[in-house]
Amino acid sequence: MSKRIPMPIPLGWFQVAYSHELEVAASMPLRYFGTDLVLFRTEDGEAKVLDAYCPHMGAHLGYGIRGHAGGGSAVVGDSIVCPFHGWAYNGEGQCTDVPYAGNLPPKVARGEQVIRSWQVRELNQVIWVWYHPENAPPQFEPEVIEEATPGNDAWSTPKLHTWDIGTHMQEIGENAVDPAHFLYVHGTQNIPMPEVLDFNGINRSGRLVSKMSTPRGEITGIIENRNTGPGQATVRFSGICETVLMANLTPVDAENSKAFYAFFQKKVDGREPVGGVADAIVADICKQMDEDRIIWQHKQYFDKPMLCDNDGPFAKFRKWYAQFYTSDSWRQ
């Protein structure tokens, strides 16, 4: 942990890919939580995640050769096959095949786990991985977002955007309780007024109301945001064009994060909203993200910032966020 960003990686469920990015019997390399990983989908369609390196001779399981060059390693049945010597591993980290061995290594023969496996969930068209610094089992589950459920024909296919951000996730999350920055960073007409700010267990929610000038005249825009743990955020925009944003954050390491933004918009007469106000909303939010990145990537975290009376409830947010750290030793 650097002096600029002193927080460790929080525990929680974090997005590592969209479901459509991983075909059946395919694999890909990942790097999150300061760890090299491999994601693969079995021939039965289940998504699995393992540590990346084969315990035999250390090859990365996420990079294929020959017929799989340029992609991930081969997947056969329920196992990923190491490109170096053909050893195979299932999603539980057990070695399922050593094709040229006369006598299997003892751990393999006993069916023991030989490579770390990760808890995976697949919902909202997203592949999630559970991270805990002490490898404890999941303490909660990611939330189902109805608008993002596959087969929900009332909502559009998602419009996807991603960003690599050079800061810790908590710094990004604090924007949710910082209404004043909308005026000064994003040039909004006013400071949105928070009507609801609620911290309840693993969930955090808020509701902002803002007057916006549009070609249709002044419209009251409502922004409702909700967190389930530090990695899952859902923002609902209403007033102009109903839009649901899954704004999920994942730690690459303690100083770098990835933002996955998926926009779902209400269909009009059964048709996907294209162009006009619908695309303008997405473009404006993406513009705001680009503006925020400049601040995040260069700011210093202050444990005790000098606040004024109309600043947001940063102390409440930080107390809520602290439950996802396993130790407060980083504050000493």
NUDRENLUM-864783 format. One record per residue: x, y, z of N, C-alpha, C, O in turn; residue in one letter. Coordinates in steps of 0.05 Angstrom, whole numbers, padded with zeros to 5 digits, always signed. Layout:
XYZXYZXYZXYZA/...
This chain:
+00017-00024+00000+00000+00000+00000+00017+00025+00000+00036+00028+00016M/+00012+00043-00018+00028+00067-00020+00018+00088+00000-00003+00085+00012S/+00033+00110+00003+00025+00131+00021+00002+00147+00008-00014+00158+00023K/+00000+00147-00018-00021+00162-00031-00048+00147-00027-00069+00160-00024R/-00047+00120-00028-00072+00105-00026-00067+00083-00005-00057+00061-00012I/-00073+00088+00021-00064+00070+00042-00083+00046+00047-00078+00031+00066P/-00105+00043+00032-00124+00022+00039-00118-00004+00025-00107-00005+00003M/-00124-00027+00038-00121-00053+00026-00144-00059+00007-00163-00043+00005P/-00143-00082-00006-00165-00090-00024-00189-00099-00006-00184-00116+00012I/-00213-00090-00011-00236-00098+00005-00246-00126-00003-00240-00135-00025P/-00260-00139+00015-00272-00165+00008-00299-00159-00006-00310-00138-00004L/-00308-00179-00021-00334-00177-00034-00336-00192-00060-00317-00206-00068G/-00358-00189-00073-00363-00200-00100-00355-00179-00120-00363-00156-00118W/-00340-00187-00141-00330-00168-00160-00333-00179-00189-00328-00203-00194F/-00341-00162-00207-00344-00170-00235-00316-00175-00247-00298-00158-00244Q/-00313-00197-00262-00288-00202-00276-00292-00204-00306-00273-00202-00321V/-00317-00207-00315-00323-00208-00344-00353-00206-00347-00369-00210-00328A/-00362-00201-00372-00390-00205-00380-00394-00233-00390-00375-00245-00401Y/-00417-00244-00386-00422-00272-00394-00417-00277-00423-00406-00298-00430S/-00424-00258-00440-00421-00262-00469-00392-00263-00478-00386-00272-00500H/-00374-00254-00460-00345-00254-00468-00333-00281-00466-00310-00285-00476E/-00346-00300-00453-00334-00327-00448-00352-00348-00461-00374-00354-00451L/-00343-00359-00483-00358-00380-00497-00354-00407-00483-00337-00410-00467E/-00371-00426-00490-00369-00453-00480-00342-00465-00489-00334-00461-00512V/-00328-00479-00470-00302-00492-00475-00281-00471-00484-00263-00477-00500A/-00283-00447-00472-00263-00427-00477-00251-00417-00451-00262-00421-00429A/-00228-00404-00453-00215-00393-00429-00201-00367-00435-00198-00360-00458S/-00194-00352-00414-00181-00326-00417-00165-00319-00392-00173-00327-00370M/-00143-00305-00395-00128-00296-00372-00141-00271-00359-00153-00255-00373P/-00138-00269-00333-00147-00246-00318-00126-00237-00298-00109-00253-00291L/-00127-00212-00290-00111-00203-00268-00127-00185-00251-00133-00162-00258R/-00135-00194-00227-00150-00179-00208-00141-00187-00180-00129-00208-00176Y/-00146-00169-00160-00138-00175-00132-00108-00178-00129-00099-00192-00111F/-00093-00166-00147-00064-00169-00146-00055-00198-00153-00033-00206-00145G/-00072-00213-00167-00067-00241-00172-00072-00248-00201-00091-00238-00213T/-00055-00264-00213-00060-00274-00240-00080-00298-00238-00076-00316-00222D/-00100-00297-00255-00122-00317-00254-00127-00327-00282-00118-00316-00302L/-00142-00349-00284-00153-00359-00309-00183-00364-00306-00191-00377-00287V/-00198-00354-00325-00227-00358-00326-00233-00377-00349-00223-00374-00371L/-00249-00398-00343-00257-00416-00365-00285-00425-00362-00296-00424-00340F/-00297-00434-00384-00325-00444-00384-00324-00473-00393-00313-00480-00414R/-00335-00491-00376-00335-00519-00382-00353-00525-00406-00368-00508-00415T/-00351-00550-00416-00368-00558-00438-00397-00559-00430-00415-00558-00447E/-00402-00560-00404-00430-00559-00393-00439-00530-00389-00462-00525-00381D/-00422-00511-00394-00430-00483-00393-00424-00468-00366-00433-00446-00363G/-00411-00481-00347-00406-00468-00322-00380-00452-00323-00360-00461-00333E/-00381-00428-00312-00357-00410-00310-00341-00418-00285-00352-00422-00263A/-00315-00420-00288-00297-00427-00267-00273-00409-00267-00265-00398-00287K/-00261-00405-00243-00237-00388-00240-00217-00403-00223-00224-00412-00201V/-00192-00403-00232-00170-00415-00217-00147-00395-00216-00146-00377-00233L/-00128-00399-00197-00103-00385-00200-00090-00393-00226-00096-00415-00237D/-00074-00375-00237-00066-00378-00265-00045-00399-00271-00044-00410-00293A/-00028-00405-00251-00004-00420-00258-00006-00450-00251-00013-00457-00229Y/+00001-00466-00271+00000-00495-00268+00020-00503-00246+00044-00495-00248C/+00012-00518-00226+00030-00526-00204+00052-00546-00213+00070-00552-00197P/+00050-00556-00237+00070-00574-00247+00096-00560-00253+00116-00564-00240H/+00096-00542-00274+00120-00528-00282+00115-00498-00286+00132-00484-00297M/+00092-00488-00277+00088-00459-00275+00077-00445-00300+00078-00421-00301G/+00068-00460-00320+00056-00447-00343+00031-00433-00336+00016-00441-00318A/+00025-00411-00350+00001-00396-00347-00022-00410-00362-00019-00415-00386H/-00043-00417-00348-00065-00432-00360-00083-00416-00378-00100-00427-00392L/-00079-00390-00379-00096-00373-00395-00087-00367-00423-00100-00352-00437G/-00064-00379-00431-00054-00373-00458-00050-00399-00473-00034-00417-00465Y/-00064-00402-00495-00062-00426-00511-00040-00426-00532-00028-00405-00537G/-00034-00449-00543-00014-00451-00565-00026-00466-00588-00048-00477-00586I/-00011-00467-00610-00020-00481-00635-00048-00474-00642-00054-00451-00648R/-00067-00493-00641-00094-00487-00650-00108-00467-00632-00129-00456-00639G/-00097-00462-00608-00109-00442-00590-00092-00417-00587-00097-00401-00570H/-00072-00414-00604-00055-00391-00603-00071-00365-00607-00089-00364-00624A/-00065-00345-00591-00080-00320-00592-00104-00320-00574-00118-00300-00572G/-00111-00343-00562-00133-00345-00544-00125-00359-00518-00101-00360-00512G/-00144-00369-00504-00138-00384-00479-00132-00413-00484-00133-00423-00507G/-00124-00427-00463-00118-00455-00465-00143-00471-00471-00166-00462-00467S/-00139-00496-00480-00161-00514-00487-00177-00521-00462-00166-00523-00440A/-00203-00525-00465-00220-00535-00444-00233-00561-00455-00245-00561-00476V/-00230-00583-00440-00241-00609-00447-00259-00618-00424-00249-00621-00402V/-00284-00623-00430-00302-00631-00409-00305-00610-00388-00313-00587-00394G/-00298-00617-00363-00300-00597-00342-00273-00586-00333-00271-00574-00312D/-00252-00590-00350-00225-00583-00342-00211-00566-00363-00216-00568-00387S/-00193-00549-00353-00176-00534-00370-00149-00548-00372-00139-00560-00353I/-00138-00548-00397-00114-00564-00403-00090-00546-00405-00090-00527-00421V/-00069-00552-00389-00045-00536-00390-00031-00538-00417-00028-00561-00427C/-00024-00516-00430-00011-00517-00456+00017-00528-00456+00028-00534-00477P/+00030-00530-00432+00058-00537-00430+00062-00568-00432+00078-00578-00447F/+00047-00582-00415+00050-00611-00414+00024-00627-00414+00024-00651-00410H/+00001-00613-00417-00024-00627-00420-00038-00635-00394-00058-00649-00395G/-00027-00627-00371-00041-00632-00346-00068-00617-00346-00070-00595-00357W/-00089-00629-00334-00115-00617-00335-00125-00612-00307-00119-00628-00288A/-00141-00591-00303-00151-00583-00277-00181-00575-00279-00189-00561-00297Y/-00197-00585-00260-00225-00577-00259-00228-00551-00243-00209-00540-00233N/-00253-00542-00242-00259-00517-00229-00255-00517-00199-00255-00496-00186G/-00252-00540-00187-00246-00542-00158-00216-00544-00153-00208-00547-00130E/-00200-00542-00174-00171-00542-00170-00159-00569-00167-00136-00572-00159G/-00174-00590-00174-00163-00617-00174-00151-00624-00202-00161-00615-00222Q/-00129-00638-00202-00117-00647-00227-00132-00672-00236-00134-00692-00222C/-00144-00670-00260-00161-00691-00271-00146-00709-00291-00157-00729-00299T/-00123-00700-00300-00108-00717-00320-00079-00709-00320-00072-00685-00321D/-00061-00729-00320-00033-00726-00327-00028-00746-00349-00022-00769-00343V/-00031-00738-00374-00034-00758-00396-00011-00777-00400-00014-00798-00411P/+00013-00770-00391+00036-00787-00397+00048-00800-00372+00069-00812-00373Y/+00034-00797-00349+00045-00807-00324+00039-00836-00320+00016-00845-00324A/+00059-00852-00312+00054-00879-00303+00044-00880-00275+00026-00896-00269G/+00055-00864-00258+00047-00861-00230+00041-00832-00225+00058-00815-00228N/+00017-00827-00215+00008-00799-00210+00022-00788-00185+00027-00803-00167L/+00027-00762-00185+00037-00750-00160+00018-00756-00137-00007-00757-00142P/+00027-00760-00113+00010-00768-00091-00015-00751-00087-00037-00761-00083P/-00012-00724-00088-00035-00707-00084-00056-00711-00106-00080-00710-00101K/-00046-00715-00130-00065-00720-00153-00079-00747-00149-00103-00748-00152V/-00064-00767-00141-00076-00793-00137-00097-00793-00115-00116-00808-00117A/-00093-00776-00095-00112-00774-00073-00136-00756-00079-00154-00753-00063R/-00135-00743-00102-00157-00725-00110-00157-00699-00095-00178-00686-00092G/-00134-00690-00084-00132-00665-00069-00132-00641-00087-00125-00642-00111E/-00140-00619-00076-00138-00593-00090-00108-00586-00093-00094-00586-00073Q/-00100-00580-00117-00071-00573-00121-00068-00545-00132-00045-00535-00135V/-00090-00531-00138-00088-00504-00148-00113-00489-00136-00135-00500-00135I/-00109-00464-00128-00131-00450-00114-00154-00445-00134-00150-00435-00156R/-00178-00451-00125-00202-00445-00140-00217-00421-00126-00213-00417-00102S/-00233-00407-00142-00247-00383-00132-00277-00388-00135-00286-00400-00154W/-00292-00377-00115-00321-00378-00116-00331-00360-00139-00322-00337-00142Q/-00349-00371-00155-00359-00357-00179-00390-00357-00178-00402-00376-00171V/-00401-00334-00186-00430-00332-00191-00434-00320-00219-00417-00304-00228R/-00456-00327-00232-00462-00315-00258-00491-00306-00257-00509-00322-00258E/-00495-00280-00257-00521-00268-00258-00519-00240-00268-00498-00228-00267L/-00541-00229-00278-00542-00202-00290-00524-00200-00314-00514-00178-00321N/-00520-00223-00328-00503-00224-00352-00474-00218-00345-00459-00209-00362Q/-00467-00224-00320-00440-00217-00309-00429-00242-00295-00444-00258-00283V/-00403-00246-00297-00388-00266-00282-00375-00253-00258-00359-00234-00261I/-00382-00262-00234-00372-00251-00209-00353-00270-00196-00356-00294-00198W/-00333-00259-00182-00315-00275-00166-00314-00263-00137-00314-00239-00133V/-00315-00281-00117-00313-00273-00089-00283-00271-00081-00267-00289-00085W/-00277-00247-00070-00250-00243-00059-00251-00238-00030-00268-00223-00020Y/-00234-00252-00015-00230-00247+00013-00200-00251+00019-00188-00271+00011H/-00188-00231+00032-00158-00232+00036-00149-00256+00052-00126-00264+00050P/-00167-00268+00068-00160-00292+00083-00174-00317+00073-00175-00338+00086E/-00184-00315+00048-00196-00338+00034-00221-00349+00049-00227-00373+00047N/-00234-00332+00064-00259-00340+00078-00281-00343+00057-00281-00330+00036A/-00301-00361+00062-00323-00365+00043-00341-00340+00041-00339-00322+00058P/-00358-00339+00021-00376-00315+00017-00393-00309+00041-00404-00327+00054P/-00395-00284+00048-00411-00274+00070-00437-00262+00062-00454-00256+00078Q/-00440-00257+00036-00465-00247+00024-00465-00254-00006-00445-00266-00015F/-00486-00248-00020-00488-00254-00048-00493-00229-00065-00504-00209-00055E/-00484-00229-00090-00491-00206-00107-00521-00205-00112-00535-00225-00110P/-00530-00181-00117-00559-00176-00120-00568-00180-00149-00554-00172-00167E/-00591-00192-00152-00602-00195-00179-00614-00168-00188-00629-00156-00173V/-00607-00160-00212-00618-00136-00224-00638-00144-00245-00630-00155-00266I/-00663-00139-00240-00684-00150-00257-00681-00140-00286-00685-00156-00305E/-00674-00115-00289-00672-00104-00317-00649-00117-00332-00650-00117-00357E/-00630-00129-00318-00607-00142-00332-00610-00172-00334-00592-00185-00343A/-00633-00182-00326-00637-00211-00327-00639-00219-00357-00654-00207-00372T/-00624-00240-00365-00626-00249-00393-00655-00256-00400-00669-00269-00385P/-00664-00246-00423-00691-00252-00432-00712-00231-00423-00735-00233-00430G/-00703-00210-00409-00721-00188-00402-00725-00170-00427-00709-00153-00432N/-00746-00175-00442-00750-00161-00467-00760-00132-00464-00762-00118-00484D/-00766-00124-00440-00775-00096-00436-00752-00077-00436-00756-00052-00439A/-00727-00087-00434-00704-00070-00432-00684-00076-00455-00683-00099-00465W/-00669-00056-00462-00650-00059-00485-00627-00078-00479-00622-00085-00456S/-00613-00086-00500-00587-00099-00496-00569-00078-00485-00571-00054-00490T/-00549-00086-00468-00533-00066-00454-00513-00052-00473-00503-00063-00492P/-00509-00027-00466-00488-00010-00479-00465-00010-00460-00467-00001-00437K/-00442-00021-00468-00420-00028-00450-00397-00008-00453-00389-00001-00475L/-00386+00000-00430-00362+00017-00429-00344+00008-00406-00355+00000-00385H/-00318+00009-00409-00300+00001-00387-00278+00022-00385-00271+00036-00404T/-00268+00025-00361-00246+00043-00355-00226+00030-00336-00233+00016-00318W/-00200+00035-00341-00179+00028-00322-00173+00054-00307-00167+00074-00319D/-00174+00052-00280-00172+00076-00264-00149+00072-00244-00148+00052-00229I/-00131+00091-00243-00108+00090-00225-00113+00099-00197-00100+00118-00188G/-00132+00086-00184-00136+00092-00155-00150+00069-00142-00159+00050-00155T/-00153+00070-00116-00167+00050-00100-00197+00053-00103-00207+00075-00108H/-00211+00030-00101-00240+00030-00105-00255+00049-00086-00275+00061-00093M/-00246+00051-00061-00260+00068-00042-00261+00097-00051-00281+00111-00048Q/-00239+00106-00063-00238+00134-00073-00260+00138-00094-00272+00159-00095E/-00264+00118-00111-00285+00120-00132-00312+00120-00119-00329+00136-00127I/-00316+00102-00100-00342+00099-00088-00352+00124-00073-00376+00129-00071G/-00333+00140-00063-00340+00163-00047-00356+00184-00063-00369+00202-00052E/-00354+00183-00090-00369+00201-00107-00399+00199-00101-00414+00219-00105N/-00408+00176-00093-00437+00171-00089-00448+00189-00066-00472+00193-00065A/-00431+00198-00048-00440+00215-00026-00429+00243-00028-00426+00257-00008V/-00421+00251-00052-00408+00277-00056-00424+00293-00077-00414+00296-00100D/-00447+00304-00070-00463+00318-00090-00450+00343-00101-00454+00351-00124P/-00433+00357-00085-00421+00382-00093-00403+00379-00117-00400+00397-00133A/-00391+00356-00120-00372+00352-00142-00385+00353-00169-00373+00359-00190H/-00412+00348-00170-00426+00348-00196-00424+00376-00209-00421+00379-00233F/-00427+00397-00192-00425+00424-00203-00397+00431-00212-00394+00443-00234L/-00377+00425-00196-00350+00435-00202-00334+00417-00220-00318+00426-00236Y/-00339+00391-00220-00325+00372-00238-00340+00369-00264-00327+00368-00285V/-00366+00367-00262-00382+00360-00286-00398+00383-00298-00410+00381-00319H/-00397+00406-00285-00410+00430-00296-00440+00428-00297-00453+00440-00315G/-00453+00414-00278-00482+00413-00277-00493+00441-00270-00478+00458-00260T/-00519+00444-00275-00531+00470-00270-00533+00477-00241-00534+00501-00233Q/-00533+00456-00224-00535+00461-00196-00524+00437-00181-00515+00418-00194N/-00524+00439-00155-00515+00416-00138-00540+00399-00133-00559+00408-00120I/-00540+00374-00142-00563+00356-00137-00569+00354-00107-00550+00351-00091P/-00594+00355-00100-00601+00354-00072-00607+00325-00064-00625+00312-00075M/-00592+00314-00044-00597+00287-00035-00623+00286-00018-00626+00300+00001P/-00641+00268-00026-00666+00264-00011-00663+00240+00007-00676+00239+00029E/-00647+00220-00001-00643+00196+00015-00614+00189+00016-00601+00189-00005V/-00604+00183+00039-00577+00172+00042-00579+00151+00064-00582+00157+00088L/-00577+00126+00057-00582+00104+00075-00560+00084+00075-00550+00076+00054D/-00551+00076+00099-00530+00055+00102-00542+00033+00119-00549+00036+00142F/-00545+00009+00106-00560-00013+00119-00545-00039+00114-00549-00051+00093N/-00529-00047+00133-00514-00072+00130-00495-00071+00106-00479-00052+00104G/-00496-00090+00089-00478-00090+00065-00488-00072+00043-00474-00068+00023I/-00512-00060+00047-00523-00043+00026-00521-00013+00033-00521-00006+00057N/-00518+00003+00013-00518+00032+00015-00536+00042-00008-00533+00033-00030R/-00553+00062-00002-00570+00072-00023-00573+00103-00020-00569+00114+00002S/-00579+00115-00042-00582+00144-00042-00602+00153-00064-00607+00137-00083G/-00612+00177-00062-00630+00188-00082-00624+00217-00084-00625+00232-00065R/-00617+00225-00109-00611+00253-00115-00632+00264-00134-00641+00250-00152L/-00639+00289-00131-00658+00303-00148-00645+00327-00160-00632+00343-00145V/-00647+00331-00186-00633+00353-00199-00651+00364-00222-00663+00349-00237S/-00652+00390-00224-00666+00403-00246-00647+00404-00270-00624+00413-00268K/-00658+00396-00293-00641+00395-00318-00656+00409-00340-00679+00404-00345M/-00641+00426-00355-00653+00439-00379-00649+00420-00403-00627+00410-00408S/-00671+00416-00417-00670+00398-00441-00686+00412-00463-00699+00432-00458T/-00684+00402-00488-00701+00413-00510-00730+00412-00503-00746+00427-00516P/-00738+00395-00484-00766+00393-00476-00773+00413-00453-00795+00412-00443R/-00754+00429-00446-00758+00447-00423-00744+00436-00398-00730+00416-00400G/-00749+00448-00375-00736+00439-00351-00750+00414-00340-00774+00412-00338E/-00733+00394-00334-00743+00368-00325-00730+00362-00299-00706+00366-00295I/-00745+00350-00281-00734+00341-00255-00722+00313-00260-00737+00294-00265T/-00696+00311-00257-00683+00285-00260-00678+00272-00233-00670+00286-00214G/-00684+00247-00231-00680+00232-00207-00658+00210-00211-00659+00195-00230I/-00639+00210-00192-00618+00190-00193-00619+00174-00168-00614+00184-00146I/-00624+00148-00170-00625+00130-00147-00602+00110-00150-00599+00097-00170E/-00585+00109-00129-00561+00092-00131-00561+00073-00107-00570+00080-00085N/-00549+00049-00112-00549+00029-00091-00524+00011-00094-00517+00004-00116R/-00512+00006-00072-00489-00013-00070-00497-00038-00056-00512-00037-00036N/-00488-00061-00066-00488-00086-00051-00459-00094-00048-00447-00105-00066T/-00447-00088-00024-00419-00091-00021-00404-00070-00037-00417-00053-00049G/-00378-00071-00037-00362-00050-00050-00360-00053-00080-00353-00034-00094P/-00367-00077-00091-00362-00082-00119-00386-00079-00137-00383-00075-00161G/-00411-00080-00126-00435-00079-00143-00450-00053-00137-00458-00047-00115Q/-00453-00037-00159-00468-00012-00157-00489-00011-00179-00483-00018-00202A/-00513-00002-00172-00534+00001-00192-00545+00029-00190-00552+00038-00168T/-00547+00043-00212-00557+00070-00213-00581+00071-00232-00580+00062-00255V/-00603+00082-00222-00627+00085-00238-00633+00114-00244-00636+00130-00225R/-00635+00121-00269-00640+00149-00278-00669+00150-00289-00677+00133-00305F/-00684+00169-00279-00711+00173-00290-00716+00203-00293-00702+00220-00281S/-00736+00210-00309-00742+00238-00314-00741+00244-00344-00756+00261-00353G/-00722+00232-00358-00719+00237-00387-00723+00211-00402-00741+00207-00418I/-00704+00193-00398-00705+00166-00410-00697+00146-00389-00675+00147-00378C/-00715+00128-00383-00710+00109-00362-00685+00093-00368-00683+00079-00389E/-00665+00095-00351-00639+00082-00355-00630+00069-00330-00631+00081-00308T/-00620+00044-00332-00608+00030-00309-00579+00025-00316-00573+00013-00336V/-00562+00034-00298-00533+00031-00302-00522+00012-00281-00524+00017-00257L/-00511-00010-00290-00495-00027-00272-00466-00016-00273-00452-00019-00293M/-00458-00003-00251-00432+00010-00250-00414-00005-00230-00409+00004-00208A/-00405-00028-00239-00390-00046-00221-00360-00040-00222-00349-00033-00242N/-00348-00042-00198-00319-00036-00195-00305-00061-00185-00315-00076-00169L/-00281-00066-00196-00265-00089-00189-00236-00080-00184-00225-00065-00200T/-00224-00089-00161-00196-00082-00156-00176-00099-00173-00176-00123-00171P/-00160-00085-00188-00138-00098-00202-00116-00104-00181-00105-00126-00180V/-00111-00084-00165-00094-00086-00141-00102-00063-00123-00122-00049-00128D/-00087-00058-00102-00095-00037-00083-00094-00009-00095-00107+00009-00084A/-00080-00005-00117-00077+00022-00128-00090+00025-00155-00089+00047-00167E/-00102+00004-00165-00115+00005-00192-00141-00010-00192-00144-00031-00180N/-00160+00002-00206-00187-00010-00207-00197-00011-00236-00187+00004-00253S/-00217-00028-00241-00230-00029-00267-00259-00023-00263-00272-00035-00245K/-00270-00006-00279-00299+00001-00278-00313-00012-00302-00305-00008-00325A/-00334-00027-00296-00351-00039-00317-00378-00025-00317-00392-00027-00297F/-00384-00010-00338-00410+00004-00340-00427-00009-00361-00419-00011-00384Y/-00451-00018-00353-00470-00030-00372-00496-00014-00369-00509-00014-00348A/-00505-00001-00391-00529+00015-00391-00552-00001-00404-00550-00011-00426F/-00574-00004-00389-00598-00016-00399-00620+00006-00400-00623+00021-00381F/-00634+00008-00423-00654+00029-00426-00681+00017-00434-00682-00002-00449Q/-00702+00029-00423-00729+00019-00428-00736+00021-00457-00732+00042-00470K/-00745-00001-00468-00754-00001-00496-00779+00016-00500-00795+00019-00482K/-00781+00028-00524-00804+00044-00530-00820+00030-00553-00809+00027-00575V/-00844+00023-00547-00861+00008-00567-00846-00017-00576-00848-00024-00600D/-00832-00030-00558-00819-00055-00564-00792-00051-00578-00779-00071-00585G/-00784-00026-00583-00759-00021-00598-00737-00010-00580-00743+00004-00561R/-00713-00018-00585-00690-00008-00569-00686+00022-00574-00687+00031-00597E/-00682+00037-00553-00677+00066-00557-00650+00071-00568-00629+00064-00557P/-00649+00084-00591-00624+00089-00605-00623+00118-00613-00643+00129-00623V/-00600+00132-00608-00598+00160-00616-00613+00178-00597-00624+00169-00577G/-00613+00204-00603-00629+00223-00588-00621+00224-00558-00598+00222-00551G/-00642+00226-00542-00638+00229-00513-00625+00204-00501-00608+00207-00483V/-00633+00181-00511-00622+00156-00500-00592+00155-00501-00578+00149-00482A/-00581+00160-00525-00552+00159-00528-00539+00183-00515-00516+00181-00505D/-00553+00206-00513-00541+00230-00500-00537+00225-00470-00517+00234-00459A/-00555+00210-00458-00552+00204-00429-00527+00187-00425-00511+00193-00407I/-00523+00166-00441-00500+00149-00439-00474+00165-00444-00455+00163-00429V/-00475+00182-00465-00451+00198-00471-00444+00217-00449-00420+00221-00443A/-00464+00229-00436-00459+00248-00415-00447+00234-00390-00428+00244-00378D/-00457+00210-00383-00446+00196-00360-00418+00187-00366-00401+00188-00348I/-00412+00178-00391-00385+00171-00398-00366+00195-00397-00343+00192-00388C/-00376+00218-00405-00360+00242-00403-00354+00249-00374-00331+00256-00368K/-00373+00245-00357-00369+00250-00328-00348+00231-00317-00331+00238-00301Q/-00349+00206-00326-00329+00186-00317-00301+00195-00326-00282+00193-00310M/-00298+00204-00350-00272+00214-00359-00262+00238-00343-00238+00240-00337D/-00281+00255-00335-00273+00278-00318-00265+00269-00290-00245+00278-00279E/-00280+00250-00279-00274+00240-00252-00246+00227-00252-00232+00229-00232D/-00240+00212-00273-00214+00197-00273-00190+00216-00269-00171+00208-00257R/-00192+00240-00280-00170+00259-00277-00166+00266-00247-00143+00267-00238I/-00188+00270-00233-00186+00275-00204-00175+00251-00189-00156+00252-00174I/-00188+00228-00194-00181+00203-00179-00152+00195-00182-00139+00188-00163W/-00142+00197-00207-00115+00187-00212-00093+00204-00201-00070+00196-00201Q/-00100+00228-00191-00079+00246-00182-00084+00256-00154-00067+00272-00143H/-00106+00249-00141-00112+00259-00114-00098+00243-00092-00090+00220-00097K/-00096+00255-00069-00085+00242-00045-00108+00236-00027-00126+00252-00023Q/-00108+00211-00015-00128+00204+00004-00121+00216+00031-00099+00212+00041Y/-00140+00230+00044-00136+00241+00070-00155+00226+00089-00180+00226+00085F/-00144+00214+00110-00161+00200+00129-00179+00220+00145-00201+00212+00152D/-00169+00244+00149-00185+00264+00163-00186+00290+00146-00172+00309+00152K/-00203+00290+00125-00205+00313+00108-00217+00337+00123-00233+00333+00142P/-00211+00361+00114-00223+00385+00126-00249+00391+00111-00249+00401+00089M/-00271+00384+00124-00297+00386+00111-00313+00410+00120-00307+00422+00141L/-00333+00418+00104-00351+00440+00112-00379+00429+00117-00384+00405+00112C/-00397+00446+00126-00423+00436+00134-00440+00424+00112-00457+00407+00117D/-00436+00433+00087-00452+00423+00065-00438+00401+00048-00448+00394+00027N/-00416+00391+00058-00404+00367+00045-00421+00343+00051-00437+00343+00069D/-00417+00322+00034-00432+00298+00038-00423+00282+00063-00404+00289+00076G/-00438+00260+00069-00432+00245+00093-00409+00225+00089-00412+00201+00089P/-00385+00236+00085-00361+00220+00080-00355+00201+00104-00348+00178+00100F/-00359+00211+00128-00353+00195+00151-00371+00170+00153-00362+00148+00159A/-00397+00174+00147-00415+00152+00146-00408+00132+00125-00409+00108+00129K/-00401+00142+00101-00393+00124+00079-00368+00108+00087-00367+00084+00082F/-00349+00121+00098-00324+00107+00105-00328+00087+00127-00316+00066+00127R/-00346+00093+00146-00352+00073+00167-00366+00049+00154-00360+00026+00161K/-00384+00054+00135-00398+00032+00121-00378+00016+00105-00378-00009+00106W/-00360+00029+00091-00340+00015+00074-00320-00001+00091-00311-00022+00082Y/-00315+00008+00115-00294-00005+00131-00302-00034+00138-00284-00049+00145A/-00328-00041+00137-00336-00068+00144-00325-00088+00123-00324-00112+00129Q/-00316-00078+00100-00306-00096+00080-00275-00099+00081-00263-00112+00064F/-00263-00087+00101-00235-00092+00107-00233-00111+00131-00249-00110+00149Y/-00214-00129+00130-00212-00149+00151-00195-00138+00175-00194-00151+00196T/-00182-00116+00171-00165-00105+00192-00164-00074+00189-00164-00064+00167S/-00162-00060+00212-00158-00031+00211-00128-00024+00215-00121-00001+00219D/-00111-00045+00213-00083-00040+00218-00071-00020+00198-00051-00007+00204S/-00083-00017+00174-00072+00002+00154-00075+00031+00163-00062+00049+00152W/-00093+00036+00183-00097+00063+00193-00076+00071+00213-00074+00095+00220R/-00060+00052+00223-00041+00059+00245-00017+00074+00234+00001+00081+00249Q/
